[in-house]
Amino acid sequence: LLTVITKVKIPDMSEKTKSHSAGGAVSDLDIGTGAYEPLSMTFSAEGINKEVIKGLGMRKKYTARGNIRDLQTGEDKPLKVIVEGKLTKYSSGEFSRDSGTSSDYEIKEVISYQVWVDGQEQIYFDYFAGPLGIRINGVQTQIQRARNLGIA
């Protein structure tokens, strides 16, 4: 069953911070902790899709595809986002005679997240892999932390 997706908000990768105020400092400083805020994804669709609603409260993989245009070259490039998480919210939109209806969904408890542009990995997140489960542009950004913890 094909669902027409009208909007997708892919997860933000946002590092948790802690406010630090050094003695004599003129300002606080928000220091990154190396841990990330919980990930979530939202999307809106035309109509109401019973197959999607059946997944409410269940964890599964969702794939979104799009097109990105390189402004310098004018070349179109494929975007693919894969999220594994739990569908935690369904909300039916307003009904209108002229425009039909829409529905909104939210996926939380995200345990896996990948972003690919033109076949190249941009973001990789695997909750269960700990510090080894984060790659940005193919680089493990927390490899030293994993070594310090004796897991790499």
Disulfide bonds with the S-S distance in Angstrom:
none
